[in-house]
Each structure stands twice: as structure tokens, then as C-alpha cells.
Amino acid sequence: MNKNKPDITSLKKVAFQIRETILKMTNKAGSGHPGGSLSAVEILISLYAYKMKYDPKNPKWEGRDFLFISKGHTTPVVYAVLAQYGFFGKEELSTFRQLGSRLQGHVHQKVPGIEFNTGSLGHGLSVANGAALGAKLLKKDTKVFCLLGDGELQEGSNWEAAMTASHFKIDNICAIVDYNKVQENGPVEQIKSLEPLAKKWESFGWKAVEVDGHNFDEIFKALDDFDKCKDKPFVIIAHTIKGKGVSFMEGNRDWHGKAPNNEQLDKALKDLK
Ligand SMILES: Cc1ncc(C[n+]2csc(CCOP(=O)(O)OP(=O)(O)O)c2C)c(N)n1
């Protein structure tokens, strides 16, 4: 679906606020994953502000599009964006990772807007395939999106799912790779290179496009191209920066799964771009 194109200046303000929230949530919890959350901010905002059909007051609405968060550890950004677009109140974000809270460290179906529990990497794309194929069999106009990490792509199960999607010509699925170049233990390129990534997806029968994953216009255009793509699955390879916006977190694997302490939070909020 195409909504009216949102004003980019106001979306940039939303992105800034979401980044502030990610930093505050992880600081308050004393744990969490800021790096791969800060990299996925514009991707998720684009889906909710521009592309997806959903009703935040009725998250299981039959006419909705689906989003599967395969990199299920990036809850700070996912919860912050869901609260921004009305799925629950922003005050709940302060319960992140607390005992008894719905907002646990990995995404869970108890949270409005979350379709599937993830955290064990490599599962989301297969589940997304199932949802997309099911919608096609029911002749529903449902789009299915799946957010993947680049480190996550080293799991072989993703490539089985990639084969499945093209074999069944699942053209209502759009995978989005948050290609932030850094995984838990260091640079993806050194640990197990994905390159040539677009060609790999294409050789598995997908249409692949590459964008700057922090540029709303480029992401919108890719999402529009997905709408036009027929008979094959679609992947957006979004080039991003892990820890985007905070200079001492950018490209630094130390911030994959570590929360800023009070002093670091102060520094990060002052530094935030
Ligand atoms: C099957 C599995 N193996 C290992 C982990 C531990 N783990 C959590 S996040 C992560 C790194 C993922 O890297 P990437 O996909 O690049 O995530 P991002 O940088 O976007 O946060 C790993 C190895 C896991 N959650 N699941």
C-alpha cells in the first residue's frame, strides 16, 4: 500500500527521538542491544510511516501486512517504533527487560505488533515465507516483510528459505537486510564474508536492490519497487552503520549487546546526530 509520502524532515525528527529512546531504554535496563537497533531505525520507521497496512488498536486485523523481526535481539528499536506508531503507550518502554514486563529482550508475540517469537537467529525468513504463501493461497493482498541481520545471514537456514521463496514464486515477500557490517564478535567481512551479497540473492532467484539504509527516500523507492516486482521474491540490502548516530558506538562491536552506563548515556545523548 502507498500511504501519502510522509514529510522527511519530520521523519528525521522521529528517527532522532527513537535513537534517544533506544539509548535510554538500554541504560535503564542495564542490558540490551543498542548497536543493531540504532542501525535499523530508518528501515522500521519507513515500514510503519510509509508502507505497511496495520491497525495499532487491532494488531491482529486480518487485512494487515506482516513484519517478522528475524534479528529478534533488536528489541529496543522495535519496541520504540511500535510505541511511536500507537501499538502501546510509550510509558511502557521504561519496563524494558524487567521481570513481569511484556517487553523482554527478544521479541515475543505477547507484545502487540509482534507476529512471531524470535531470538534464535535464522528462523524468521522461513516463517515469513509461510505467512506470504498462505496469503497468496487465500488470494489476499498481504505483503510480508522480514528484517534480517547481516551476521544472521551466515545461518544456512536463511538460504534454504531463500530457495523456497523463489521456487514457489512468493512475490509478496520483501526481506530487508540491515547490512551494518558488524556482528557480535567483529566485522562480518572478516568472520565470514557475505559478498557478493546482492549477486548471491539474485542467484537464489530474488530481485535484489541496494540502498543507503539511513536515507528515507532510497528506502521508500525500494519499497515501491517491491510493490511492482512480480513472480519473484524481493530483497532490500540496506547499507547501514552499526550504532548509527553516536560516534563512539558507530562501527564498534563493543556496543552490539552492551548498555551505556549513566556517564556513557550522557555522552551519547550529547553526541547524538
Ligand atoms: C542461532 C543463534 N546463534 C547465535 C546467537 C547469538 N547472537 C545474538 S545476536 C548475534 C549477532 C548477530 O549479528 P547481526 O545479524 O549482524 O545483528 P545486528 O548487527 O544487526 O545486531 C549473535 C551471534 C543467536 N541469537 N542465535
The ligand as an SDF file (V2000), in Angstrom:
LIG
                    3D

 26 27  0  0  0  0  0  0  0  0999 V2000
   21.1880  -19.2530   16.3450 C   0  0  0  0  0  0  0  0  0  0  0  0
   21.8450  -18.1540   17.1230 C   0  0  0  0  0  0  0  0  0  0  0  0
   23.1870  -18.1320   17.2550 N   0  0  0  0  0  0  0  0  0  0  0  0
   23.7920  -17.1500   17.9710 C   0  0  0  0  0  0  0  0  0  0  0  0
   23.0340  -16.1830   18.5660 C   0  0  0  0  0  0  0  0  0  0  0  0
   23.7180  -15.1090   19.3910 C   0  0  0  0  0  0  0  0  0  0  0  0
   23.7020  -13.8180   18.7000 N   0  0  0  0  0  0  0  0  0  0  0  0
   22.8170  -12.8650   19.0100 C   0  0  0  0  0  0  0  0  0  0  0  0
   22.9730  -11.5020   18.0670 S   0  0  0  0  0  0  0  0  0  0  0  0
   24.2690  -12.1780   17.2310 C   0  0  0  0  0  0  0  0  0  0  0  0
   24.9690  -11.4260   16.1380 C   0  0  0  0  0  0  0  0  0  0  0  0
   24.0480  -11.1170   15.0260 C   0  0  0  0  0  0  0  0  0  0  0  0
   24.6430  -10.2510   14.1300 O   0  0  0  0  0  0  0  0  0  0  0  0
   23.7670   -9.4170   13.1260 P   0  0  0  0  0  0  0  0  0  0  0  0
   22.8080  -10.3310   12.4780 O   0  0  0  0  0  0  0  0  0  0  0  0
   24.7170   -8.7050   12.2500 O   0  0  0  0  0  0  0  0  0  0  0  0
   22.9540   -8.4620   14.0990 O   0  0  0  0  0  0  0  0  0  0  0  0
   22.9730   -6.8590   14.2330 P   0  0  0  0  0  0  0  0  0  0  0  0
   24.3500   -6.3720   13.9370 O   0  0  0  0  0  0  0  0  0  0  0  0
   22.0200   -6.3500   13.2450 O   0  0  0  0  0  0  0  0  0  0  0  0
   22.5690   -6.6020   15.6530 O   0  0  0  0  0  0  0  0  0  0  0  0
   24.5510  -13.4520   17.6880 C   0  0  0  0  0  0  0  0  0  0  0  0
   25.6290  -14.3290   17.1690 C   0  0  0  0  0  0  0  0  0  0  0  0
   21.6330  -16.2200   18.3970 C   0  0  0  0  0  0  0  0  0  0  0  0
   20.8430  -15.2870   18.9160 N   0  0  0  0  0  0  0  0  0  0  0  0
   21.0680  -17.2050   17.6660 N   0  0  0  0  0  0  0  0  0  0  0  0
  1  2  1  0
  2  3  1  0
  2 26  2  0
  3  4  2  0
  4  5  1  0
  5  6  1  0
  5 24  2  0
  6  7  1  0
  7  8  2  0
  7 22  1  0
  8  9  1  0
  9 10  1  0
 10 11  1  0
 10 22  2  0
 11 12  1  0
 12 13  1  0
 13 14  1  0
 14 15  2  0
 14 16  1  0
 14 17  1  0
 17 18  1  0
 18 19  2  0
 18 20  1  0
 18 21  1  0
 22 23  1  0
 24 25  1  0
 24 26  1  0
M  CHG  1   7   1
M  END
$$$$
